[in-house]
Amino acid sequence: MQSEKLDLDGFDHKILRVLARNGRISITDLAREIGLSKSPTQARVRRLEGEGAIVGYRAMLDPIKLGFNHVAFVEVKLSDTKEKALQAFNDAISKVQEIEQAHMIASNFDYLLKVRTSDMEAYRRVLGEKISALPYVSSTSTFVAMEAVKEIGLGNVT
């Protein structure tokens, strides 16, 4: 379900762009960068957190340097697409750590998964033991990524 779009002004957008680039920036440095004083900047950040525009802060890891350089996109067709089946599938995929992204798709398949593993052998294990065993999976089709040409977070949407 989607929630209502927030009404954000120019300062809010600046705050989001800076925090998307550097979530560890101090309030003082953030205020200086966006052109406001510290107190209103801090109040805006708290409001953006409270309204759900900012959902958290985390370290961005380089998966290649950590040995996870195999990316596959998996089309998944379900045997049932009633709400109960969709919810069971959604709940189950959240428990598979190798699934980096999962999207319900309006197409001739039901879900598109982005799966990251160390190599093809590890991917085959994940596909056979985890993805194929998810509730209501009737078939899968895999596309292996050869190179990530553009892969960014949401820092560019504000």
Secondary structure as GFF3:
##gff-version 3
##sequence-region A 1 158
A	DSSP	alpha_helix	10	21	.	.	.	ID=ss1
A	DSSP	alpha_helix	27	34	.	.	.	ID=ss2
A	DSSP	alpha_helix	38	50	.	.	.	ID=ss3
A	DSSP	beta_strand	70	78	.	.	.	ID=ss4
A	DSSP	alpha_helix	83	93	.	.	.	ID=ss5
A	DSSP	beta_strand	99	104	.	.	.	ID=ss6
A	DSSP	beta_strand	111	117	.	.	.	ID=ss7
A	DSSP	alpha_helix	120	125	.	.	.	ID=ss8
A	DSSP	pi_helix	126	131	.	.	.	ID=ss9
A	DSSP	beta_strand	137	144	.	.	.	ID=ss10
###
